[in-house]
């Protein structure tokens, strides 16, 4: 039985949130519902909502079942692969109820660790989405809205259009970790300037690079060996070809004459040539590419391995490189042990110690835009700034790819807060100077260690405020 209130409908204990066309919403509210229904009819709105949901880093949001109301007949491959089904009417939700229950059951089998890097986080999200939908393949789909010309919806949704090509590098990592196997599907060539696959291939003049030219057959007259343009052999009286050298009529190609080549005449500079150059003009950034300078990329079809399925259940923390010790930091498990020791020490002494976080609020956007190498450089710069401004007795760890935890031992909370605020201002200024194409937003918080609470509880109390401090995600 349906219970409909405003934008919510409940059926057999399952709560659906209904998104109507162009409706404003706070995406954090989706956590309170079992599934989402998008009103069909406007593909752009549907595509935008799906991106907001599937690109979110909270598994309670990006794994949420999503259905399209009255969406039968939609032929957008990207949308279809990110939906969990169509609903013909709100009065008939039995099938969507069953799908929602199956997805929820598989979500409950998963473990969600805090991934160290953007790459690990993206791999984890993709595997989780495949596993909860009982999919084992990540297949490329030809897609005109992708600059790569192909899309992997479950993975591509984590990238903006300009950066979608970077998913191929992430899948190399996933293959190297044994999470996927692959088969060759297609090879594409991308603009060397912006990595777009939308290129206009043109034959251009070797002298001025203009594509404005006319081509004409060259005629070789066998009997007198004269070679000239077709127009030299034509006359205004009839359709016969007459040799301008010996005035004989050319009747049969292959017997009297042949056409050995084309002669091109440039309409821009009047240069005549037989061998043209080939240029690829990017339809996105307008760059002219020599075809031998285009960036070749191999498009593959990926198969989830047993190790990949296991990674969904047990969690994928990071790649082998991510798990290496990062200079200036300690591993998260070590950080927690040291906090246990610090809490015990505080119980026996009248000191004040603190834990804090420094969170890159727009890390997903930043990491996807700057790439893996520059991401590591950003993180190293951030840690270097922190280490120069805190004491050697304080320690730093990664909570996830966008959040660092810091201990401030034997120091009043107010002073620790002031120090962290100064570090924040310095960090934003220096990183924005280094990474000029992105605006880096940083959030911080310090709390005093409580000797009556376990370190796990205090860490969760600290990081739980990260979501609360994030700006509202309203349409």
Secondary structure, 3 states (H helix, E strand, C coil): CEEEECCEEEECCEEEEEECCCCCCEHHHHHHCCEEEEECCCHHHHHHHHHHHHCCCCHHHHCCEEEEECCCCCCCHHHHHHCCCEECCCCCCHHHHHHHHHHHHHHCCCCCCCCCCHHHHHHHHHHHHHHHCCCCEECCEECCCCCCCEECHHHHCCCCHHHHHHHHHHHHHHHHCCCEEEEEEEEEEECCCCCCCCEEEEEECCCCCCCCEEEEEEEEECCCCCEEEHHHHECCCCCCEECCCCCCEECCECCCEEEEEEEEEECCCCCEECCCEEEEEECCCCCEEEHHHCEEEEEEEEEECHHHHHHHHHCCCCCCCCCCCCCCCCCHHHHHHHHHHHHHHHHHCCCCCEEEEEEECCHHHHHHHHHHHHHHHHHHHHHHHHHHHCCCCCCEEEEECCEEEEEECCCCHHHHHHHHHHHHHHHHHHHHHHCCCCCCCEEEEEEECCCCCCHHHHHHHHHHHHHHHCCCCEC
